[in-house]
Amino acid sequence: MDAGAAVKMLEGKVLDAVNASGLHPVVVRLVLLNIVHAVEDKERELAAAAEKEVSDG
């Protein structure tokens, strides 16, 4: 599966879960914001590790 298809599948699952949750929209936004921050943190961590590997290598 390519990345585009995986992202589309994840988006569909997230939308289904949000619609089925019955949570207040503010709660949903906060949860999604936390997910986005976690992904950004992981991307920075991976980029730093790759940069360190290149500089050490």
KADA-V280413 format. One record per pair of residues at least 24 apart in sequence whose C-alpha atoms are under 10 Angstrom apart, sorted by the first residue. I is the first residue (numbers start at 0). J is the second residue. D is the distance in Angstrom with one decimal. If there is no record, write none. Layout:
BEGIN
i j d
I J D
I J D
END
This chain:
BEGIN
none
END
